[in-house]
Amino acid sequence: MTSSTDYTYKMKHLRRIIERIVESILTVSGAITSIAILLIVVFLFKEGFGLFSSPSVEKGYVLCVNADNTIEHLNPYQIKKIFDSEIENWKELGGADEAIALFRFEEIFNHYSDEELGEEYSLLPEKLGEVIAQNIGIIAFVPEKYAPKDINGVKILPIESITLSDFFGGKEWMPTSTPSPQLGVLPLILGTLLVSIFAIIIALPLGLGVAIYLSELADERTRKILKPAIELLAGIPSVVYGFFGLVVLVPIVQKTFDLAVGETALTGSIILAIMALPTIITVAEDAMRNTPRAMREASLALGATHWQTIYKVVVPYAASGISAAVVLGIGRAIGETMAVLMVTGNAAVMPHSLFEPVRTIPATIAAELGEAPSGGAHYQALFMLGCILFLITLIISITAEVISKRQPNKGL
């Protein structure tokens, strides 16, 4: 008897030890996961906000003008327009009525021989200073190590860091532009919102209709076949959707609307709508099936038809679940990368209609991160795009959580 009691005691003691070990493992695992997520977020924002300490011209270069030039400052957009010959007179920038003469560093070798430039180009700054001092309209883009500093007749323009207004208010995304990269994120944000919003406009009525059919109209056998099939759509890789859009939808859109190209925001919206449908259908259908049977029977007992019961009882009762489905569908659309990259034309321009090529934030990150020099302004700008996408999806997730926790009968 005693041995049996001892055995039972030992087993209970052993189970407690095992339980504590498992609890400790789960606690450590949870802590490690939380710390890893926190470090990822910190790294993302650290790299992203490093953009605003980067110079507005190519790193390691400066802009020099004649000392008599009254211009004291140029923003990145003005620099680009000057070197693209869109601005050809200093008068357009508030300076003297003098034609702008562009001068790039390699042109110095057209003015002087290697012997005149000295051993190891030691006289380069002096010779650059001579060229700049002789031309009042000149603007020279030269390496900082060869800049003609403290030379009469030369003025080096101050190089400011990229500002919030340059990034969030800029209308051009040309990160490889020389001498000043154009990192205006506005076209990417508008392209993302345009494609995502119209995707939800397309997907919502279709998804809600299928959810109503599965919940209220389909027989059990049909529902058991359709529900897993719809959920299976969510597991298809996005690149497969992209190929489908490229091969099937792009030609249809191009021919239907008589467009020059079929890779447009509309094509991206249709693909995203298809991809968002499983989420919307599944969440909305579950919400409607959770409507108490007593409420349906009470509505029918009062003389309401089946359809009246659906849109006056079931849908209002499931409103919070349907809203959560819509928000989650938006999150699915905004975060999509590969399919959108393949069918939207990937053009970083300000969108004016659904029938033009656009570029979204996720597609930009996917397309350019591998080519951006580590630590440069382009690299940091892509991380800043990741910060924007993170905040958008965070807001969407919080909104979905708040909506899903609302009392189902609050609107009744």
Order of alpha helices (4+ residues) and beta strands (2+ residues): alpha-beta-alpha-beta-alpha-alpha-beta-beta-alpha-beta-beta-alpha-alpha-alpha-alpha-alpha-alpha-alpha-alpha-alpha-alpha-alpha
